[in-house]
Amino acid sequence: MSTYTLRGETEKTLLYHLYVDSMPTEDVPPLTVEQVNRVLGFALNSRKLRDKLMDTSQFISEINIEYARTMNKIVFDDSMQVIFLFLLLF
């Protein structure tokens, strides 16, 4: 691949992530209590972490942000696929 082609691909990737990151996350519901407990169970599943008293609020906040971003990414990808199929038909 040429440098020019790689630059174009990098620009497309950066724009994609910018679009996803710019989508609002207020409408995305946070993880349920059951999901949070499951994640914490996996995250704190080592003897060293289990024995320590840890403040998990920051961890849960970061997980909710990533969860909202992932849901937005799914919505964005789905809408782009619908638009692409529409353009192919017409």
MODELLER restraints for C-alpha pairs under 7 A, 6 or more apart:
rsr = mdl.restraints
at = mdl.atoms
rsr.add(forms.Gaussian(group=physical.xy_distance, feature=features.Distance(at['CA:20:A'], at['CA:72:A']), mean=6.37, stdev=0.5))
rsr.add(forms.Gaussian(group=physical.xy_distance, feature=features.Distance(at['CA:20:A'], at['CA:73:A']), mean=5.76, stdev=0.5))
rsr.add(forms.Gaussian(group=physical.xy_distance, feature=features.Distance(at['CA:20:A'], at['CA:76:A']), mean=7.00, stdev=0.5))
rsr.add(forms.Gaussian(group=physical.xy_distance, feature=features.Distance(at['CA:21:A'], at['CA:69:A']), mean=6.78, stdev=0.5))
rsr.add(forms.Gaussian(group=physical.xy_distance, feature=features.Distance(at['CA:23:A'], at['CA:72:A']), mean=6.82, stdev=0.5))
rsr.add(forms.Gaussian(group=physical.xy_distance, feature=features.Distance(at['CA:25:A'], at['CA:68:A']), mean=5.77, stdev=0.5))
rsr.add(forms.Gaussian(group=physical.xy_distance, feature=features.Distance(at['CA:28:A'], at['CA:68:A']), mean=5.76, stdev=0.5))
rsr.add(forms.Gaussian(group=physical.xy_distance, feature=features.Distance(at['CA:30:A'], at['CA:64:A']), mean=5.71, stdev=0.5))
rsr.add(forms.Gaussian(group=physical.xy_distance, feature=features.Distance(at['CA:31:A'], at['CA:64:A']), mean=6.40, stdev=0.5))
rsr.add(forms.Gaussian(group=physical.xy_distance, feature=features.Distance(at['CA:44:A'], at['CA:50:A']), mean=5.65, stdev=0.5))
